[in-house]
Amino acid sequence: MTASRAKGYDMGLLAILEKPDDISVYAGHPSHLVVQKLREEMCDDALAYDMEF
């Protein structure tokens, strides 16, 4: 991503899941919750989106 399109964001996460049902497993996983808490402590804002192929 180019700096002009990043809109100030400088970090990203990509999760590739096998099926839509895996989203709830991922979202509630203890390791994800630890990282989510760290992100909330470190970041003022977040941008999230889903893509399906």
mmCIF entry with sequence, helices, sheets and N, C-alpha, C, O atoms, coordinates in Angstrom:
data_MODEL
# 
_entry.id   MODEL 
# 
_entity.id                         1 
_entity.type                       polymer 
_entity.pdbx_number_of_molecules   1 
# 
_entity_poly.entity_id                      1 
_entity_poly.type                           'polypeptide(L)' 
_entity_poly.nstd_linkage                   no 
_entity_poly.nstd_monomer                   no 
_entity_poly.pdbx_seq_one_letter_code       MTASRAKGYDMGLLAILEKPDDISVYAGHPSHLVVQKLREEMCDDALAYDMEF 
_entity_poly.pdbx_seq_one_letter_code_can   MTASRAKGYDMGLLAILEKPDDISVYAGHPSHLVVQKLREEMCDDALAYDMEF 
_entity_poly.pdbx_strand_id                 A 
# 
loop_
_entity_poly_seq.entity_id 
_entity_poly_seq.num 
_entity_poly_seq.mon_id 
_entity_poly_seq.hetero 
1 1  MET n 
1 2  THR n 
1 3  ALA n 
1 4  SER n 
1 5  ARG n 
1 6  ALA n 
1 7  LYS n 
1 8  GLY n 
1 9  TYR n 
1 10 ASP n 
1 11 MET n 
1 12 GLY n 
1 13 LEU n 
1 14 LEU n 
1 15 ALA n 
1 16 ILE n 
1 17 LEU n 
1 18 GLU n 
1 19 LYS n 
1 20 PRO n 
1 21 ASP n 
1 22 ASP n 
1 23 ILE n 
1 24 SER n 
1 25 VAL n 
1 26 TYR n 
1 27 ALA n 
1 28 GLY n 
1 29 HIS n 
1 30 PRO n 
1 31 SER n 
1 32 HIS n 
1 33 LEU n 
1 34 VAL n 
1 35 VAL n 
1 36 GLN n 
1 37 LYS n 
1 38 LEU n 
1 39 ARG n 
1 40 GLU n 
1 41 GLU n 
1 42 MET n 
1 43 CYS n 
1 44 ASP n 
1 45 ASP n 
1 46 ALA n 
1 47 LEU n 
1 48 ALA n 
1 49 TYR n 
1 50 ASP n 
1 51 MET n 
1 52 GLU n 
1 53 PHE n 
# 
_struct_asym.id          A 
_struct_asym.entity_id   1 
# 
loop_
_struct_conf.conf_type_id 
_struct_conf.id 
_struct_conf.pdbx_PDB_helix_id 
_struct_conf.beg_label_comp_id 
_struct_conf.beg_label_asym_id 
_struct_conf.beg_label_seq_id 
_struct_conf.pdbx_beg_PDB_ins_code 
_struct_conf.end_label_comp_id 
_struct_conf.end_label_asym_id 
_struct_conf.end_label_seq_id 
_struct_conf.pdbx_end_PDB_ins_code 
_struct_conf.beg_auth_comp_id 
_struct_conf.beg_auth_asym_id 
_struct_conf.beg_auth_seq_id 
_struct_conf.end_auth_comp_id 
_struct_conf.end_auth_asym_id 
_struct_conf.end_auth_seq_id 
_struct_conf.pdbx_PDB_helix_class 
_struct_conf.details 
_struct_conf.pdbx_PDB_helix_length 
HELX_P HELX_P1 AA1 ALA A 3  ? ALA A 6  ? ALA A 3  ALA A 6  1 ? 4  
HELX_P HELX_P2 AA2 ASP A 22 ? GLY A 28 ? ASP A 22 GLY A 28 1 ? 7  
HELX_P HELX_P3 AA3 PRO A 30 ? MET A 42 ? PRO A 30 MET A 42 1 ? 13 
# 
_struct_conf_type.id          HELX_P 
_struct_conf_type.criteria    ? 
_struct_conf_type.reference   ? 
# 
loop_
_atom_site.group_PDB 
_atom_site.id 
_atom_site.type_symbol 
_atom_site.label_atom_id 
_atom_site.label_alt_id 
_atom_site.label_comp_id 
_atom_site.label_asym_id 
_atom_site.label_entity_id 
_atom_site.label_seq_id 
_atom_site.pdbx_PDB_ins_code 
_atom_site.Cartn_x 
_atom_site.Cartn_y 
_atom_site.Cartn_z 
_atom_site.occupancy 
_atom_site.B_iso_or_equiv 
_atom_site.pdbx_formal_charge 
_atom_site.auth_seq_id 
_atom_site.auth_comp_id 
_atom_site.auth_asym_id 
_atom_site.auth_atom_id 
_atom_site.pdbx_PDB_model_num 
ATOM 1   N N  . MET A 1 1  ? 0.841   -1.164  0.000  1.00 0.00 ? 1  MET A N  1 
ATOM 2   C CA . MET A 1 1  ? 0.000   0.000   0.000  1.00 0.00 ? 1  MET A CA 1 
ATOM 3   C C  . MET A 1 1  ? 0.888   1.230   0.000  1.00 0.00 ? 1  MET A C  1 
ATOM 4   O O  . MET A 1 1  ? 1.906   1.271   0.692  1.00 0.00 ? 1  MET A O  1 
ATOM 5   N N  . THR A 1 2  ? 0.507   2.216   -0.766 1.00 0.00 ? 2  THR A N  1 
ATOM 6   C CA . THR A 1 2  ? 1.270   3.458   -0.805 1.00 0.00 ? 2  THR A CA 1 
ATOM 7   C C  . THR A 1 2  ? 0.919   4.328   0.397  1.00 0.00 ? 2  THR A C  1 
ATOM 8   O O  . THR A 1 2  ? -0.162  4.212   0.976  1.00 0.00 ? 2  THR A O  1 
ATOM 9   N N  . ALA A 1 3  ? 1.851   5.198   0.756  1.00 0.00 ? 3  ALA A N  1 
ATOM 10  C CA . ALA A 1 3  ? 1.646   6.051   1.929  1.00 0.00 ? 3  ALA A CA 1 
ATOM 11  C C  . ALA A 1 3  ? 0.399   6.911   1.788  1.00 0.00 ? 3  ALA A C  1 
ATOM 12  O O  . ALA A 1 3  ? -0.314  7.128   2.768  1.00 0.00 ? 3  ALA A O  1 
ATOM 13  N N  . SER A 1 4  ? 0.127   7.400   0.594  1.00 0.00 ? 4  SER A N  1 
ATOM 14  C CA . SER A 1 4  ? -1.048  8.261   0.417  1.00 0.00 ? 4  SER A CA 1 
ATOM 15  C C  . SER A 1 4  ? -2.353  7.499   0.612  1.00 0.00 ? 4  SER A C  1 
ATOM 16  O O  . SER A 1 4  ? -3.354  8.088   1.019  1.00 0.00 ? 4  SER A O  1 
ATOM 17  N N  . ARG A 1 5  ? -2.358  6.215   0.330  1.00 0.00 ? 5  ARG A N  1 
ATOM 18  C CA . ARG A 1 5  ? -3.571  5.413   0.502  1.00 0.00 ? 5  ARG A CA 1 
ATOM 19  C C  . ARG A 1 5  ? -3.691  4.843   1.906  1.00 0.00 ? 5  ARG A C  1 
ATOM 20  O O  . ARG A 1 5  ? -4.771  4.401   2.298  1.00 0.00 ? 5  ARG A O  1 
ATOM 21  N N  . ALA A 1 6  ? -2.608  4.843   2.669  1.00 0.00 ? 6  ALA A N  1 
ATOM 22  C CA . ALA A 1 6  ? -2.612  4.249   4.009  1.00 0.00 ? 6  ALA A CA 1 
ATOM 23  C C  . ALA A 1 6  ? -3.394  5.084   5.017  1.00 0.00 ? 6  ALA A C  1 
ATOM 24  O O  . ALA A 1 6  ? -3.800  4.568   6.058  1.00 0.00 ? 6  ALA A O  1 
ATOM 25  N N  . LYS A 1 7  ? -3.611  6.351   4.728  1.00 0.00 ? 7  LYS A N  1 
ATOM 26  C CA . LYS A 1 7  ? -4.382  7.238   5.612  1.00 0.00 ? 7  LYS A CA 1 
ATOM 27  C C  . LYS A 1 7  ? -3.831  7.271   7.034  1.00 0.00 ? 7  LYS A C  1 
ATOM 28  O O  . LYS A 1 7  ? -4.590  7.390   7.996  1.00 0.00 ? 7  LYS A O  1 
ATOM 29  N N  . GLY A 1 8  ? -2.506  7.166   7.163  1.00 0.00 ? 8  GLY A N  1 
ATOM 30  C CA . GLY A 1 8  ? -1.872  7.230   8.471  1.00 0.00 ? 8  GLY A CA 1 
ATOM 31  C C  . GLY A 1 8  ? -1.684  5.891   9.164  1.00 0.00 ? 8  GLY A C  1 
ATOM 32  O O  . GLY A 1 8  ? -0.952  5.804   10.150 1.00 0.00 ? 8  GLY A O  1 
ATOM 33  N N  . TYR A 1 9  ? -2.327  4.856   8.669  1.00 0.00 ? 9  TYR A N  1 
ATOM 34  C CA . TYR A 1 9  ? -2.153  3.531   9.269  1.00 0.00 ? 9  TYR A CA 1 
ATOM 35  C C  . TYR A 1 9  ? -0.802  2.964   8.848  1.00 0.00 ? 9  TYR A C  1 
ATOM 36  O O  . TYR A 1 9  ? -0.387  3.128   7.701  1.00 0.00 ? 9  TYR A O  1 
ATOM 37  N N  . ASP A 1 10 ? -0.115  2.297   9.776  1.00 0.00 ? 10 ASP A N  1 
ATOM 38  C CA . ASP A 1 10 ? 1.212   1.774   9.455  1.00 0.00 ? 10 ASP A CA 1 
ATOM 39  C C  . ASP A 1 10 ? 1.396   0.325   9.904  1.00 0.00 ? 10 ASP A C  1 
ATOM 40  O O  . ASP A 1 10 ? 2.522   -0.165  9.989  1.00 0.00 ? 10 ASP A O  1 
ATOM 41  N N  . MET A 1 11 ? 0.297   -0.352  10.187 1.00 0.00 ? 11 MET A N  1 
ATOM 42  C CA . MET A 1 11 ? 0.366   -1.724  10.652 1.00 0.00 ? 11 MET A CA 1 
ATOM 43  C C  . MET A 1 11 ? -0.857  -2.457  10.095 1.00 0.00 ? 11 MET A C  1 
ATOM 44  O O  . MET A 1 11 ? -1.925  -1.865  9.938  1.00 0.00 ? 11 MET A O  1 
ATOM 45  N N  . GLY A 1 12 ? -0.695  -3.729  9.805  1.00 0.00 ? 12 GLY A N  1 
ATOM 46  C CA . GLY A 1 12 ? -1.831  -4.482  9.286  1.00 0.00 ? 12 GLY A CA 1 
ATOM 47  C C  . GLY A 1 12 ? -1.793  -5.928  9.725  1.00 0.00 ? 12 GLY A C  1 
ATOM 48  O O  . GLY A 1 12 ? -0.761  -6.436  10.164 1.00 0.00 ? 12 GLY A O  1 
ATOM 49  N N  . LEU A 1 13 ? -2.923  -6.578  9.603  1.00 0.00 ? 13 LEU A N  1 
ATOM 50  C CA . LEU A 1 13 ? -3.053  -7.989  9.935  1.00 0.00 ? 13 LEU A CA 1 
ATOM 51  C C  . LEU A 1 13 ? -3.904  -8.637  8.860  1.00 0.00 ? 13 LEU A C  1 
ATOM 52  O O  . LEU A 1 13 ? -4.938  -8.101  8.460  1.00 0.00 ? 13 LEU A O  1 
ATOM 53  N N  . LEU A 1 14 ? -3.462  -9.783  8.402  1.00 0.00 ? 14 LEU A N  1 
ATOM 54  C CA . LEU A 1 14 ? -4.210  -10.548 7.410  1.00 0.00 ? 14 LEU A CA 1 
ATOM 55  C C  . LEU A 1 14 ? -4.486  -11.920 7.992  1.00 0.00 ? 14 LEU A C  1 
ATOM 56  O O  . LEU A 1 14 ? -3.562  -12.623 8.402  1.00 0.00 ? 14 LEU A O  1 
ATOM 57  N N  . ALA A 1 15 ? -5.741  -12.302 8.032  1.00 0.00 ? 15 ALA A N  1 
ATOM 58  C CA . ALA A 1 15 ? -6.131  -13.634 8.505  1.00 0.00 ? 15 ALA A CA 1 
ATOM 59  C C  . ALA A 1 15 ? -6.834  -14.339 7.357  1.00 0.00 ? 15 ALA A C  1 
ATOM 60  O O  . ALA A 1 15 ? -7.835  -13.842 6.839  1.00 0.00 ? 15 ALA A O  1 
ATOM 61  N N  . ILE A 1 16 ? -6.322  -15.479 6.962  1.00 0.00 ? 16 ILE A N  1 
ATOM 62  C CA . ILE A 1 16 ? -6.936  -16.268 5.897  1.00 0.00 ? 16 ILE A CA 1 
ATOM 63  C C  . ILE A 1 16 ? -7.629  -17.451 6.558  1.00 0.00 ? 16 ILE A C  1 
ATOM 64  O O  . ILE A 1 16 ? -6.982  -18.318 7.146  1.00 0.00 ? 16 ILE A O  1 
ATOM 65  N N  . LEU A 1 17 ? -8.931  -17.473 6.456  1.00 0.00 ? 17 LEU A N  1 
ATOM 66  C CA . LEU A 1 17 ? -9.735  -18.503 7.105  1.00 0.00 ? 17 LEU A CA 1 
ATOM 67  C C  . LEU A 1 17 ? -10.366 -19.393 6.044  1.00 0.00 ? 17 LEU A C  1 
ATOM 68  O O  . LEU A 1 17 ? -10.634 -18.946 4.929  1.00 0.00 ? 17 LEU A O  1 
ATOM 69  N N  . GLU A 1 18 ? -10.599 -20.634 6.389  1.00 0.00 ? 18 GLU A N  1 
ATOM 70  C CA . GLU A 1 18 ? -11.127 -21.614 5.439  1.00 0.00 ? 18 GLU A CA 1 
ATOM 71  C C  . GLU A 1 18 ? -12.605 -21.411 5.118  1.00 0.00 ? 18 GLU A C  1 
ATOM 72  O O  . GLU A 1 18 ? -13.029 -21.579 3.975  1.00 0.00 ? 18 GLU A O  1 
ATOM 73  N N  . LYS A 1 19 ? -13.384 -21.048 6.135  1.00 0.00 ? 19 LYS A N  1 
ATOM 74  C CA . LYS A 1 19 ? -14.832 -20.928 5.925  1.00 0.00 ? 19 LYS A CA 1 
ATOM 75  C C  . LYS A 1 19 ? -15.388 -19.845 6.848  1.00 0.00 ? 19 LYS A C  1 
ATOM 76  O O  . LYS A 1 19 ? -14.768 -19.526 7.862  1.00 0.00 ? 19 LYS A O  1 
ATOM 77  N N  . PRO A 1 20 ? -16.536 -19.281 6.515  1.00 0.00 ? 20 PRO A N  1 
ATOM 78  C CA . PRO A 1 20 ? -17.103 -18.200 7.333  1.00 0.00 ? 20 PRO A CA 1 
ATOM 79  C C  . PRO A 1 20 ? -17.287 -18.562 8.807  1.00 0.00 ? 20 PRO A C  1 
ATOM 80  O O  . PRO A 1 20 ? -17.138 -17.700 9.673  1.00 0.00 ? 20 PRO A O  1 
ATOM 81  N N  . ASP A 1 21 ? -17.603 -19.807 9.102  1.00 0.00 ? 21 ASP A N  1 
ATOM 82  C CA . ASP A 1 21 ? -17.785 -20.212 10.502 1.00 0.00 ? 21 ASP A CA 1 
ATOM 83  C C  . ASP A 1 21 ? -16.511 -20.059 11.331 1.00 0.00 ? 21 ASP A C  1 
ATOM 84  O O  . ASP A 1 21 ? -16.575 -19.975 12.558 1.00 0.00 ? 21 ASP A O  1 
ATOM 85  N N  . ASP A 1 22 ? -15.361 -20.023 10.671 1.00 0.00 ? 22 ASP A N  1 
ATOM 86  C CA . ASP A 1 22 ? -14.089 -19.898 11.381 1.00 0.00 ? 22 ASP A CA 1 
ATOM 87  C C  . ASP A 1 22 ? -13.899 -18.511 11.988 1.00 0.00 ? 22 ASP A C  1 
ATOM 88  O O  . ASP A 1 22 ? -13.061 -18.334 12.872 1.00 0.00 ? 22 ASP A O  1 
ATOM 89  N N  . ILE A 1 23 ? -14.664 -17.531 11.528 1.00 0.00 ? 23 ILE A N  1 
ATOM 90  C CA . ILE A 1 23 ? -14.521 -16.170 12.053 1.00 0.00 ? 23 ILE A CA 1 
ATOM 91  C C  . ILE A 1 23 ? -14.816 -16.141 13.551 1.00 0.00 ? 23 ILE A C  1 
ATOM 92  O O  . ILE A 1 23 ? -14.080 -15.515 14.314 1.00 0.00 ? 23 ILE A O  1 
ATOM 93  N N  . SER A 1 24 ? -15.876 -16.805 13.974 1.00 0.00 ? 24 SER A N  1 
ATOM 94  C CA . SER A 1 24 ? -16.216 -16.787 15.402 1.00 0.00 ? 24 SER A CA 1 
ATOM 95  C C  . SER A 1 24 ? -15.180 -17.537 16.235 1.00 0.00 ? 24 SER A C  1 
ATOM 96  O O  . SER A 1 24 ? -14.903 -17.155 17.372 1.00 0.00 ? 24 SER A O  1 
ATOM 97  N N  . VAL A 1 25 ? -14.610 -18.599 15.676 1.00 0.00 ? 25 VAL A N  1 
ATOM 98  C CA . VAL A 1 25 ? -13.551 -19.336 16.382 1.00 0.00 ? 25 VAL A CA 1 
ATOM 99  C C  . VAL A 1 25 ? -12.328 -18.434 16.537 1.00 0.00 ? 25 VAL A C  1 
ATOM 100 O O  . VAL A 1 25 ? -11.750 -18.345 17.621 1.00 0.00 ? 25 VAL A O  1 
ATOM 101 N N  . TYR A 1 26 ? -11.941 -17.772 15.461 1.00 0.00 ? 26 TYR A N  1 
ATOM 102 C CA . TYR A 1 26 ? -10.802 -16.851 15.474 1.00 0.00 ? 26 TYR A CA 1 
ATOM 103 C C  . TYR A 1 26 ? -11.046 -15.703 16.463 1.00 0.00 ? 26 TYR A C  1 
ATOM 104 O O  . TYR A 1 26 ? -10.180 -15.387 17.279 1.00 0.00 ? 26 TYR A O  1 
ATOM 105 N N  . ALA A 1 27 ? -12.216 -15.092 16.386 1.00 0.00 ? 27 ALA A N  1 
ATOM 106 C CA . ALA A 1 27 ? -12.517 -13.925 17.211 1.00 0.00 ? 27 ALA A CA 1 
ATOM 107 C C  . ALA A 1 27 ? -12.515 -14.247 18.704 1.00 0.00 ? 27 ALA A C  1 
ATOM 108 O O  . ALA A 1 27 ? -12.156 -13.397 19.519 1.00 0.00 ? 27 ALA A O  1 
ATOM 109 N N  . GLY A 1 28 ? -12.908 -15.453 19.064 1.00 0.00 ? 28 GLY A N  1 
ATOM 110 C CA . GLY A 1 28 ? -12.965 -15.816 20.473 1.00 0.00 ? 28 GLY A CA 1 
ATOM 111 C C  . GLY A 1 28 ? -11.760 -16.569 20.990 1.00 0.00 ? 28 GLY A C  1 
ATOM 112 O O  . GLY A 1 28 ? -11.711 -16.934 22.165 1.00 0.00 ? 28 GLY A O  1 
ATOM 113 N N  . HIS A 1 29 ? -10.777 -16.809 20.119 1.00 0.00 ? 29 HIS A N  1 
ATOM 114 C CA . HIS A 1 29 ? -9.598  -17.580 20.523 1.00 0.00 ? 29 HIS A CA 1 
ATOM 115 C C  . HIS A 1 29 ? -8.780  -16.783 21.544 1.00 0.00 ? 29 HIS A C  1 
ATOM 116 O O  . HIS A 1 29 ? -8.570  -15.584 21.360 1.00 0.00 ? 29 HIS A O  1 
ATOM 117 N N  . PRO A 1 30 ? -8.318  -17.431 22.615 1.00 0.00 ? 30 PRO A N  1 
ATOM 118 C CA . PRO A 1 30 ? -7.562  -16.731 23.659 1.00 0.00 ? 30 PRO A CA 1 
ATOM 119 C C  . PRO A 1 30 ? -6.348  -15.958 23.127 1.00 0.00 ? 30 PRO A C  1 
ATOM 120 O O  . PRO A 1 30 ? -6.075  -14.855 23.601 1.00 0.00 ? 30 PRO A O  1 
ATOM 121 N N  . SER A 1 31 ? -5.630  -16.502 22.171 1.00 0.00 ? 31 SER A N  1 
ATOM 122 C CA . SER A 1 31 ? -4.462  -15.796 21.620 1.00 0.00 ? 31 SER A CA 1 
ATOM 123 C C  . SER A 1 31 ? -4.887  -14.532 20.887 1.00 0.00 ? 31 SER A C  1 
ATOM 124 O O  . SER A 1 31 ? -4.216  -13.503 20.973 1.00 0.00 ? 31 SER A O  1 
ATOM 125 N N  . HIS A 1 32 ? -5.998  -14.608 20.168 1.00 0.00 ? 32 HIS A N  1 
ATOM 126 C CA . HIS A 1 32 ? -6.507  -13.425 19.463 1.00 0.00 ? 32 HIS A CA 1 
ATOM 127 C C  . HIS A 1 32 ? -6.926  -12.350 20.462 1.00 0.00 ? 32 HIS A C  1 
ATOM 128 O O  . HIS A 1 32 ? -6.676  -11.165 20.242 1.00 0.00 ? 32 HIS A O  1 
ATOM 129 N N  . LEU A 1 33 ? -7.553  -12.757 21.545 1.00 0.00 ? 33 LEU A N  1 
ATOM 130 C CA . LEU A 1 33 ? -8.011  -11.796 22.542 1.00 0.00 ? 33 LEU A CA 1 
ATOM 131 C C  . LEU A 1 33 ? -6.843  -11.071 23.200 1.00 0.00 ? 33 LEU A C  1 
ATOM 132 O O  . LEU A 1 33 ? -6.952  -9.888  23.522 1.00 0.00 ? 33 LEU A O  1 
ATOM 133 N N  . VAL A 1 34 ? -5.724  -11.770 23.403 1.00 0.00 ? 34 VAL A N  1 
ATOM 134 C CA . VAL A 1 34 ? -4.521  -11.132 23.959 1.00 0.00 ? 34 VAL A CA 1 
ATOM 135 C C  . VAL A 1 34 ? -4.002  -10.069 22.997 1.00 0.00 ? 34 VAL A C  1 
ATOM 136 O O  . VAL A 1 34 ? -3.699  -8.948  23.404 1.00 0.00 ? 34 VAL A O  1 
ATOM 137 N N  . VAL A 1 35 ? -3.903  -10.425 21.725 1.00 0.00 ? 35 VAL A N  1 
ATOM 138 C CA . VAL A 1 35 ? -3.404  -9.477  20.722 1.00 0.00 ? 35 VAL A CA 1 
ATOM 139 C C  . VAL A 1 35 ? -4.381  -8.315  20.554 1.00 0.00 ? 35 VAL A C  1 
ATOM 140 O O  . VAL A 1 35 ? -3.958  -7.169  20.400 1.00 0.00 ? 35 VAL A O  1 
ATOM 141 N N  . GLN A 1 36 ? -5.658  -8.595  20.583 1.00 0.00 ? 36 GLN A N  1 
ATOM 142 C CA . GLN A 1 36 ? -6.663  -7.535  20.461 1.00 0.00 ? 36 GLN A CA 1 
ATOM 143 C C  . GLN A 1 36 ? -6.525  -6.531  21.604 1.00 0.00 ? 36 GLN A C  1 
ATOM 144 O O  . GLN A 1 36 ? -6.630  -5.324  21.387 1.00 0.00 ? 36 GLN A O  1 
ATOM 145 N N  . LYS A 1 37 ? -6.294  -7.021  22.806 1.00 0.00 ? 37 LYS A N  1 
ATOM 146 C CA . LYS A 1 37 ? -6.114  -6.128  23.956 1.00 0.00 ? 37 LYS A CA 1 
ATOM 147 C C  . LYS A 1 37 ? -4.876  -5.254  23.769 1.00 0.00 ? 37 LYS A C  1 
ATOM 148 O O  . LYS A 1 37 ? -4.913  -4.057  24.053 1.00 0.00 ? 37 LYS A O  1 
ATOM 149 N N  . LEU A 1 38 ? -3.786  -5.845  23.295 1.00 0.00 ? 38 LEU A N  1 
ATOM 150 C CA . LEU A 1 38 ? -2.571  -5.064  23.030 1.00 0.00 ? 38 LEU A CA 1 
ATOM 151 C C  . LEU A 1 38 ? -2.831  -3.993  21.979 1.00 0.00 ? 38 LEU A C  1 
ATOM 152 O O  . LEU A 1 38 ? -2.389  -2.853  22.122 1.00 0.00 ? 38 LEU A O  1 
ATOM 153 N N  . ARG A 1 39 ? -3.555  -4.365  20.919 1.00 0.00 ? 39 ARG A N  1 
ATOM 154 C CA . ARG A 1 39 ? -3.866  -3.393  19.864 1.00 0.00 ? 39 ARG A CA 1 
ATOM 155 C C  . ARG A 1 39 ? -4.679  -2.242  20.430 1.00 0.00 ? 39 ARG A C  1 
ATOM 156 O O  . ARG A 1 39 ? -4.416  -1.081  20.113 1.00 0.00 ? 39 ARG A O  1 
ATOM 157 N N  . GLU A 1 40 ? -5.654  -2.548  21.255 1.00 0.00 ? 40 GLU A N  1 
ATOM 158 C CA . GLU A 1 40 ? -6.485  -1.504  21.845 1.00 0.00 ? 40 GLU A CA 1 
ATOM 159 C C  . GLU A 1 40 ? -5.668  -0.567  22.732 1.00 0.00 ? 40 GLU A C  1 
ATOM 160 O O  . GLU A 1 40 ? -5.960  0.626   22.806 1.00 0.00 ? 40 GLU A O  1 
ATOM 161 N N  . GLU A 1 41 ? -4.649  -1.099  23.404 1.00 0.00 ? 41 GLU A N  1 
ATOM 162 C CA . GLU A 1 41 ? -3.795  -0.276  24.260 1.00 0.00 ? 41 GLU A CA 1 
ATOM 163 C C  . GLU A 1 41 ? -2.837  0.583   23.440 1.00 0.00 ? 41 GLU A C  1 
ATOM 164 O O  . GLU A 1 41 ? -2.505  1.695   23.849 1.00 0.00 ? 41 GLU A O  1 
ATOM 165 N N  . MET A 1 42 ? -2.391  0.084   22.290 1.00 0.00 ? 42 MET A N  1 
ATOM 166 C CA . MET A 1 42 ? -1.375  0.772   21.492 1.00 0.00 ? 42 MET A CA 1 
ATOM 167 C C  . MET A 1 42 ? -1.948  1.704   20.433 1.00 0.00 ? 42 MET A C  1 
ATOM 168 O O  . MET A 1 42 ? -1.286  2.665   20.042 1.00 0.00 ? 42 MET A O  1 
ATOM 169 N N  . CYS A 1 43 ? -3.148  1.447   19.967 1.00 0.00 ? 43 CYS A N  1 
ATOM 170 C CA . CYS A 1 43 ? -3.679  2.159   18.806 1.00 0.00 ? 43 CYS A CA 1 
ATOM 171 C C  . CYS A 1 43 ? -4.862  3.041   19.187 1.00 0.00 ? 43 CYS A C  1 
ATOM 172 O O  . CYS A 1 43 ? -5.714  2.665   19.992 1.00 0.00 ? 43 CYS A O  1 
ATOM 173 N N  . ASP A 1 44 ? -4.886  4.221   18.586 1.00 0.00 ? 44 ASP A N  1 
ATOM 174 C CA . ASP A 1 44 ? -6.006  5.131   18.798 1.00 0.00 ? 44 ASP A CA 1 
ATOM 175 C C  . ASP A 1 44 ? -7.217  4.764   17.949 1.00 0.00 ? 44 ASP A C  1 
ATOM 176 O O  . ASP A 1 44 ? -8.355  5.051   18.321 1.00 0.00 ? 44 ASP A O  1 
ATOM 177 N N  . ASP A 1 45 ? -6.968  4.131   16.815 1.00 0.00 ? 45 ASP A N  1 
ATOM 178 C CA . ASP A 1 45 ? -8.040  3.848   15.869 1.00 0.00 ? 45 ASP A CA 1 
ATOM 179 C C  . ASP A 1 45 ? -7.718  2.564   15.119 1.00 0.00 ? 45 ASP A C  1 
ATOM 180 O O  . ASP A 1 45 ? -6.571  2.116   15.107 1.00 0.00 ? 45 ASP A O  1 
ATOM 181 N N  . ALA A 1 46 ? -8.718  1.983   14.502 1.00 0.00 ? 46 ALA A N  1 
ATOM 182 C CA . ALA A 1 46 ? -8.523  0.763   13.721 1.00 0.00 ? 46 ALA A CA 1 
ATOM 183 C C  . ALA A 1 46 ? -9.455  0.786   12.520 1.00 0.00 ? 46 ALA A C  1 
ATOM 184 O O  . ALA A 1 46 ? -10.487 1.456   12.524 1.00 0.00 ? 46 ALA A O  1 
ATOM 185 N N  . LEU A 1 47 ? -9.075  0.051   11.510 1.00 0.00 ? 47 LEU A N  1 
ATOM 186 C CA . LEU A 1 47 ? -9.877  -0.098  10.303 1.00 0.00 ? 47 LEU A CA 1 
ATOM 187 C C  . LEU A 1 47 ? -9.954  -1.584  10.013 1.00 0.00 ? 47 LEU A C  1 
ATOM 188 O O  . LEU A 1 47 ? -8.924  -2.255  9.954  1.00 0.00 ? 47 LEU A O  1 
ATOM 189 N N  . ALA A 1 48 ? -11.146 -2.103  9.831  1.00 0.00 ? 48 ALA A N  1 
ATOM 190 C CA . ALA A 1 48 ? -11.311 -3.534  9.571  1.00 0.00 ? 48 ALA A CA 1 
ATOM 191 C C  . ALA A 1 48 ? -12.241 -3.728  8.381  1.00 0.00 ? 48 ALA A C  1 
ATOM 192 O O  . ALA A 1 48 ? -13.173 -2.953  8.167  1.00 0.00 ? 48 ALA A O  1 
ATOM 193 N N  . TYR A 1 49 ? -11.971 -4.764  7.621  1.00 0.00 ? 49 TYR A N  1 
ATOM 194 C CA . TYR A 1 49 ? -12.863 -5.117  6.520  1.00 0.00 ? 49 TYR A CA 1 
ATOM 195 C C  . TYR A 1 49 ? -12.704 -6.592  6.211  1.00 0.00 ? 49 TYR A C  1 
ATOM 196 O O  . TYR A 1 49 ? -11.674 -7.196  6.510  1.00 0.00 ? 49 TYR A O  1 
ATOM 197 N N  . ASP A 1 50 ? -13.718 -7.157  5.617  1.00 0.00 ? 50 ASP A N  1 
ATOM 198 C CA . ASP A 1 50 ? -13.726 -8.570  5.232  1.00 0.00 ? 50 ASP A CA 1 
ATOM 199 C C  . ASP A 1 50 ? -13.762 -8.672  3.714  1.00 0.00 ? 50 ASP A C  1 
ATOM 200 O O  . ASP A 1 50 ? -14.418 -7.880  3.038  1.00 0.00 ? 50 ASP A O  1 
ATOM 201 N N  . MET A 1 51 ? -13.053 -9.652  3.199  1.00 0.00 ? 51 MET A N  1 
ATOM 202 C CA . MET A 1 51 ? -13.083 -9.939  1.761  1.00 0.00 ? 51 MET A CA 1 
ATOM 203 C C  . MET A 1 51 ? -13.348 -11.422 1.599  1.00 0.00 ? 51 MET A C  1 
ATOM 204 O O  . MET A 1 51 ? -12.818 -12.242 2.349  1.00 0.00 ? 51 MET A O  1 
ATOM 205 N N  . GLU A 1 52 ? -14.154 -11.757 0.638  1.00 0.00 ? 52 GLU A N  1 
ATOM 206 C CA . GLU A 1 52 ? -14.429 -13.161 0.341  1.00 0.00 ? 52 GLU A CA 1 
ATOM 207 C C  . GLU A 1 52 ? -14.009 -13.446 -1.087 1.00 0.00 ? 52 GLU A C  1 
ATOM 208 O O  . GLU A 1 52 ? -14.231 -12.635 -1.986 1.00 0.00 ? 52 GLU A O  1 
ATOM 209 N N  . PHE A 1 53 ? -13.393 -14.622 -1.291 1.00 0.00 ? 53 PHE A N  1 
ATOM 210 C CA . PHE A 1 53 ? -12.975 -15.033 -2.635 1.00 0.00 ? 53 PHE A CA 1 
ATOM 211 C C  . PHE A 1 53 ? -13.596 -16.356 -2.969 1.00 0.00 ? 53 PHE A C  1 
ATOM 212 O O  . PHE A 1 53 ? -13.373 -16.884 -4.058 1.00 0.00 ? 53 PHE A O  1 
# 
